[in-house]
Amino acid sequence: MRVVRKRTEAGDRFELIDEHGVVDEHAASFVRGLLGRGCSPHTVGGYLYDLRRFYRFLAESSLTLSSFKVTHSVDLLAWLGNVQSNRVRLTAFPAAVRTTLSPTSINRSMAAVSSFFDHLVLAGEPGIDSNSLATPQELARGGVARRRSRGARRLKRVERLPRPMSREQVETLLGVVERPRDRAMILLMLQGGLRPGEVLNLHLAPTRHLFLVCGGGTRADEALSYAALAKMFKRRCATAGLHEPWITPHALRHTHATWLWEGGMRELALQKRLGHASYESTKGYTRISDAMMLEDYKRALAAQAGRVRYAEAI
């Protein structure tokens, strides 16, 4: 199985195909459901990569979709824990170590497969009448599992809070970005809170992308790819002296959300602004920063001093 990305006039399209080049119909139906719910093409691509891993597990375990049951969920969790990651970890020695999937990646894969089974149940797939990966929390939210099961648990992980760029870092970065196309993309992520994929899929008309490769080459009028955006952003950061590995295009969206929260936007308004389906995805931005704590402390002190002066006056 492999995931194929096709560039079309309407935007990127992802498919899961087998070794013979045949599109997997279950995955294709799942993709249509995701797109119908408003998922971006790049989010769909991520789901398909997770689904490809699940198909590998089924093949290696001599299982099928209909024979996968609750008892196999722990096996899947363990199997994912041994999958090699495409990322490498630098060490103190002059070498890089290839690691296994992180708990965050494993949990995302489990959630993707759970959503896939939800879709199969709703689509009436023969032999599948429940979601074997549904957690008690998902069942409580009205999941489609037809019987109360104790599906696979997620791994406990260290919670990583979104890291916003400082205003000085942003000003330094913008100071080295002069090309109108590149500056527009950066500002859309920073001031509009758009994801990189959402920026790249913006259209002037139903069939033409807003951001193109440009230049004098034969591909000048083609849509800009994520790899090209990431490469441009890395170059600009290097020019600005910003070498922190966490400063990525997506960090601009984190910065946008954090600044809105610190500026007084309420939680539910921020959730709607970011387009999060669940508040769980938003709460990482609503932690109290040191600057907010200091500001509240000064405000409380001023209020207390005012009450003391009023008491003395009467």
C-alpha positions in Angstrom: 0.0 0.0 0.0 1.2 3.5 -0.7 -0.3 7.0 -0.5 -0.4 9.0 -3.7 -0.8 12.7 -4.0 -2.2 14.1 -7.2 -2.0 17.8 -8.1 -5.2 18.9 -9.7 -6.6 22.3 -10.7 -9.0 22.0 -7.7 -6.1 21.3 -5.3 -4.2 18.3 -3.9 -5.9 14.9 -3.9 -4.7 11.9 -1.9 -5.4 8.3 -2.6 -4.4 5.0 -1.0 -3.5 2.4 -3.6 -2.3 -1.2 -3.5 0.8 -2.7 -5.2 -1.2 -3.1 -8.4 -2.1 0.6 -8.5 -5.7 -0.1 -7.6 -7.4 2.5 -5.3 -8.6 1.0 -2.0 -12.4 1.6 -2.0 -12.7 1.6 1.8 -10.1 4.4 2.0 -11.7 6.3 -0.9 -15.1 6.2 0.8 -13.4 7.4 4.1 -11.7 10.2 2.2 -15.0 11.4 0.8 -16.4 11.5 4.3 -13.5 13.5 5.6 -13.7 16.0 2.8 -17.5 16.3 3.4 -16.7 17.2 7.1 -14.5 20.0 5.9 -11.1 18.4 6.4 -8.3 19.9 4.4 -6.5 17.8 1.7 -3.3 17.6 3.8 -5.3 16.4 6.8 -6.8 13.7 4.6 -3.3 12.8 3.5 -2.2 12.4 7.2 -5.2 10.1 7.8 -4.2 7.9 4.8 -0.6 7.5 6.0 -2.0 6.4 9.4 -4.4 4.0 7.6 -1.5 2.6 5.5 0.3 1.6 8.7 -2.9 -0.1 9.9 -3.2 -2.1 6.7 0.4 -3.2 7.2 -0.4 -4.4 10.7 -3.4 -6.3 9.4 -1.3 -8.0 6.7 1.5 -8.9 9.2 -1.1 -10.2 11.7 -3.1 -12.2 9.1 -6.2 -10.2 9.9 -8.9 -8.4 7.9 -11.0 -5.4 8.6 -13.9 -7.6 9.7 -11.7 -10.0 11.8 -10.1 -7.1 13.8 -11.6 -7.1 17.2 -11.1 -5.4 20.6 -8.6 -8.1 21.6 -6.3 -7.0 18.8 -6.2 -3.4 19.8 -3.4 -3.8 22.3 -1.4 -5.7 19.7 -1.8 -2.8 17.3 -0.7 -0.4 20.0 2.4 -2.5 20.7 3.1 -2.8 16.9 2.9 0.9 16.4 5.4 1.3 19.2 8.0 -0.5 17.1 7.5 1.3 13.9 10.5 3.3 12.8 10.0 7.0 12.5 11.1 9.0 9.4 12.6 11.5 11.8 16.1 11.3 13.3 17.4 12.4 16.7 20.7 14.2 16.9 23.0 13.0 19.6 26.1 14.5 21.3 28.2 12.2 19.1 28.7 12.9 15.4 25.8 10.7 14.5 22.0 10.7 14.2 19.8 8.0 15.7 16.6 6.9 13.9 13.8 6.6 16.5 10.4 4.9 16.7 7.1 6.7 16.6 6.5 9.1 19.4 3.5 8.7 21.7 1.9 11.6 20.0 2.2 9.9 16.6 0.9 6.6 17.9 -2.1 8.2 19.5 -2.8 10.1 16.3 -2.7 6.8 14.3 -5.0 5.1 16.8 -7.4 8.0 16.6 -7.3 7.9 12.8 -8.1 4.1 12.7 -10.9 4.7 15.2 -12.4 7.3 12.9 -12.0 4.9 10.0 -14.0 2.2 11.8 -16.6 4.7 12.8 -17.0 5.5 9.1 -17.2 1.8 8.2 -20.0 1.2 10.7 -22.0 4.2 9.5 -21.5 3.0 5.9 -22.9 -0.4 6.7 -19.8 -2.3 5.9 -20.6 -6.1 6.1 -19.1 -7.8 9.1 -18.3 -4.6 10.9 -21.0 -3.5 13.4 -18.8 -1.7 16.0 -15.7 0.3 16.4 -13.2 -1.9 18.3 -10.9 1.1 19.0 -13.6 3.3 20.6 -12.5 4.6 24.1 -15.0 5.1 26.9 -14.7 8.9 26.3 -15.6 8.5 22.6 -18.6 6.3 23.6 -19.7 8.9 26.1 -19.7 11.5 23.3 -22.0 9.4 21.3 -19.7 7.3 19.2 -21.1 4.8 16.7 -20.0 1.7 18.6 -23.0 -0.5 19.0 -21.8 -2.3 22.1 -19.9 -1.2 25.1 -16.4 -2.2 24.5 -13.1 -1.5 26.2 -11.2 -0.4 23.1 -7.5 0.4 22.9 -6.3 3.0 25.3 -4.0 5.8 24.2 -0.5 6.2 25.4 0.2 8.7 28.2 2.5 11.4 26.9 4.2 14.5 28.0 1.9 17.3 27.1 3.7 19.8 24.8 2.3 23.3 24.8 2.3 25.3 21.5 5.4 27.5 21.4 4.7 31.0 20.1 7.4 33.2 18.6 8.2 36.4 20.5 7.4 39.7 18.9 11.1 40.4 18.5 11.5 37.1 16.6 8.5 38.0 14.4 9.8 41.5 13.6 13.3 40.1 12.8 11.8 37.5 10.4 9.5 40.0 8.6 12.5 42.3 8.3 14.2 39.9 5.9 11.2 38.9 3.9 10.8 41.3 1.0 9.3 39.1 -1.7 5.5 39.9 -1.8 4.5 36.3 -2.3 6.5 35.0 0.6 5.5 37.9 2.9 1.8 37.4 2.1 2.0 33.7 3.0 3.8 34.4 6.3 1.3 37.1 7.2 -1.7 34.9 6.4 -0.4 32.3 8.9 0.7 34.9 11.5 -2.3 37.4 11.3 -4.9 35.0 9.9 -4.0 31.9 11.8 -4.1 29.7 8.7 -2.4 26.4 8.5 0.4 26.1 5.8 -1.8 23.7 3.8 -4.8 26.1 4.0 -2.5 28.9 2.7 -1.3 26.8 -0.2 -4.9 25.8 -1.2 -6.2 29.3 -1.4 -7.8 30.0 -4.8 -8.5 33.2 -6.8 -11.0 31.3 -8.8 -12.4 27.7 -8.7 -9.4 26.4 -10.8 -6.4 28.6 -10.0 -4.2 28.7 -6.9 -3.2 32.0 -5.4 0.4 31.1 -4.6 2.4 29.8 -7.5 6.0 28.7 -8.1 6.6 31.8 -10.2 10.0 32.7 -11.7 11.1 32.0 -15.2 11.0 28.2 -15.3 8.6 25.8 -17.0 6.7 25.2 -13.7 6.2 28.9 -13.0 2.4 28.7 -13.2 2.1 25.6 -11.0 0.8 25.7 -7.4 3.5 26.0 -4.8 4.1 22.9 -2.8 4.5 22.5 1.0 8.1 21.4 0.6 8.8 24.7 -1.3 7.1 26.8 1.4 9.0 25.0 4.1 12.3 25.5 2.3 11.6 29.2 1.8 10.7 29.6 5.4 13.8 27.9 6.6 16.0 30.1 4.4 14.3 33.3 5.7 14.8 32.1 9.3 18.5 31.4 8.6 18.9 34.9 7.2 17.2 36.3 10.3 19.4 34.3 12.6 16.5 32.2 13.9 17.8 28.7 14.2 15.5 27.2 16.8 14.1 23.9 15.3 10.6 24.5 16.6 10.3 27.7 14.5 8.4 26.3 11.6 5.6 27.7 9.3 3.1 26.2 11.8 4.7 28.1 14.6 3.1 31.2 13.0 -0.3 29.8 13.7 0.7 29.0 17.3 1.8 32.6 17.6 -1.4 34.0 16.2 -3.5 31.9 18.6 -1.4 32.7 21.7 -1.5 36.5 20.9 -5.3 36.4 20.6 -5.6 34.6 23.9 -3.3 36.9 25.7 -5.2 39.8 24.1 -8.4 38.8 25.8 -10.2 36.4 23.4 -12.4 34.0 25.2 -11.8 30.2 24.9 -14.9 29.3 22.8 -14.2 32.3 20.5 -10.6 31.2 20.1 -11.8 27.6 19.3 -14.1 28.9 16.6 -11.4 31.2 15.2 -8.9 28.3 14.9 -11.5 26.0 13.4 -11.0 23.3 16.1 -13.7 20.7 16.3 -12.8 20.0 19.9 -11.8 22.3 22.7 -9.1 19.8 23.5 -7.1 21.1 20.6 -7.6 24.7 21.8 -6.8 24.4 25.5 -3.0 24.3 24.9 -3.2 28.0 24.0 -5.1 29.0 27.1 -2.4 28.3 29.6 -1.4 31.3 31.7 1.9 32.7 30.5 4.4 34.5 32.8 3.6 37.8 31.1 -0.1 37.3 31.8 0.5 36.3 35.4 2.7 39.4 36.0 0.0 41.6 34.4 -2.8 40.1 36.6 -0.5 40.4 39.6 0.1 44.1 39.0 -3.6 44.7 38.4 -4.5 42.9 41.6 -2.0 45.0 43.6 -3.3 48.2 42.1 -6.9 47.2 43.0 -5.9 46.3 46.5 -4.1 49.6 46.9 -7.2 51.4 45.7 -9.3 49.6 48.3 -6.9 50.5 51.1 -6.9 54.2 50.1 -10.7 54.1 50.0 -10.9 52.5 53.5 -8.5 55.1 54.9 -10.6 57.9 53.4 -13.8 56.7 55.1 
